[in-house]
Amino acid sequence: MNISGNTILVTGGTSGIGRALAVALHEKGNTVIVAGRRESLLQEIRDTYPGMHAVQVDMANLQALDAFAKQVTKDFPQLNVLINNAGIAKHEDYKADTVDLDIPTSTIQTNITGVVHLSALLLPHLRAQQQSTLMVTTSGLAFVPYPKGPIYGATKAFLHSWLEAIRVQLRGTNVEVLELAPPYVQTELGGPHQANDPRAMPLDEYTREVVEILENNTIDKGEVLVERVKPMRFAEREGRYDQVLEMLANM
Ligand SMILES: NC(=O)c1ccc[n+]([C@@H]2O[C@H](COP(=O)([O-])OP(=O)(O)OC[C@H]3O[C@@H](n4cnc5c(N)ncnc54)[C@H](OP(=O)(O)O)[C@@H]3O)[C@@H](O)[C@H]2O)c1
């Protein structure tokens, strides 16, 4: 994708990676619309970054997504980039006598069903643009399972496989399909402690490297990979899969 001149919708744009990327892309000369549930943060973004737009959406509410997609394309007819980044992550205990099934249900709704629906709803609009991009945030955990959050890692593995398949379907169209697979990054995804966890990549460093990759188009096979995620991304290929799985089990 070109680094400027786009109209970009970033879901999960109220905090963390989505927000940082949205601000960086706004500063690079794009029209950026962030979406999320927390209205207070949406308003704060409108107030802090003049020119940025913010729209409320709940990705787990499939009925609302249809109206949301119609409204966004009506308000922003130039929309040509969807960054489908919203996601949740929770630990699960399958040794418990009663496994909390709300976690898999809500995680699948948000991380998979919402992403697939919004992409499908916006693809006809994206295909009608001269040049467009569908980017979805997966994770290094798409490539090695996360024993403490089995459903979370599985939703990201699902998205990886789904993206590889639709990239082939969309060959020859003007829609580029990108996968953004972050390493462990300092956000509040796993709780407030994560934002200061020294084992996680600082958010500003991550955002800078991603923008550089997009700007220089150093993207291999549609995957936007910073250096820190490569040990996980290529663990199996490089014969370190079991070792990385054990490391994750002890995190
Ligand atoms: N941080 C990491 O270590 C890491 C690593 C690999 C992948 N990722 C992925 O990166 C993406 C962003 O996560 P993050 O680390 O930046 O964490 P974050 O700060 O918690 O961001 C998650 C974003 O998703 C939004 N969201 C969650 N549920 C939603 C829903 N039902 N409807 C609409 N928006 C929803 C949140 O906004 P609202 O709460 O306002 O709705 C928030 O903006 C996720 O897909 C995550 O899986 C993160």
The ligand as an ORCA input file, in Angstrom:
! r2SCAN-3c Opt
* xyz 0 1
  N      -0.155     -6.565     22.279
  C       0.278     -7.746     21.882
  O       1.154     -8.345     22.513
  C      -0.294     -8.356     20.636
  C       0.434     -9.386     20.038
  C      -0.077     -9.986     18.897
  C      -1.293     -9.555     18.375
  N      -1.976     -8.546     18.985
  C      -3.247     -8.144     18.399
  O      -3.245     -6.757     18.171
  C      -4.585     -6.273     18.141
  C      -4.681     -5.055     19.013
  O      -4.431     -5.424     20.364
  P      -3.612     -4.500     21.365
  O      -2.463     -5.260     21.839
  O      -3.421     -3.175     20.777
  O      -4.611     -4.447     22.628
  P      -5.681     -3.364     23.085
  O      -5.021     -2.088     23.441
  O      -6.509     -4.045     24.116
  O      -6.525     -3.116     21.770
  C      -7.614     -3.903     21.414
  C      -8.527     -3.035     20.601
  O      -9.615     -3.826     20.130
  C     -10.824     -3.152     20.405
  N     -11.891     -4.113     20.621
  C     -11.904     -5.199     21.431
  N     -13.101     -5.792     21.387
  C     -13.857     -5.080     20.509
  C     -15.190     -5.168     20.041
  N     -16.028     -6.142     20.465
  N     -15.634     -4.260     19.159
  C     -14.816     -3.271     18.718
  N     -13.557     -3.114     19.132
  C     -13.092     -4.008     20.022
  C     -10.542     -2.315     21.642
  O     -11.382     -1.186     21.656
  P     -12.651     -0.993     22.611
  O     -12.345     -1.658     23.912
  O     -12.798      0.490     22.690
  O     -13.773     -1.636     21.875
  C      -9.123     -1.891     21.399
  O      -9.078     -0.720     20.608
  C      -5.464     -7.438     18.598
  O      -6.049     -8.070     17.488
  C      -4.472     -8.368     19.259
  O      -4.902     -9.701     19.246
  C      -1.502     -7.937     20.085
*
